[in-house]
C-alpha cells in the first residue's frame, strides 16, 4: 500500500495553494481524485490542506484543463441542440 501511495505521489504533480503561508509537512499528503471536474471542491481541499499544513495532490494533475474542456463541450452541445432544433423546424415546414 505504501508503494502505491509513493507511485501516486511521484506521478501526480502536487498542487499547493500559492497563497498558503503555513509550513507544509512533506510527510503529510492528501490525495484528491477528481472524477467530476469539481473545481470548487479542489479549491476547498487546497484551503483545508494548507490550514492543516498538508500537501494536496490532485489526480488527474491537469484537472484545470479538463474543467475548461468540460465547459467548452457544454457550450458546443447547447449550440448543436439549437442548430438541430432549427433544422427540425425547417424539415417540418417542408412536409
Protein Blocks (a to p, Z undefined) as FASTA:
>chain_A
ZZmmmmmmmmpccdddfklcbdcdfkbccddddfkopaklmmmmmmmmmmnopacddddf
klmmmmmmmmmmmmmmmmmmmmmmmmmmmmmmmZZ
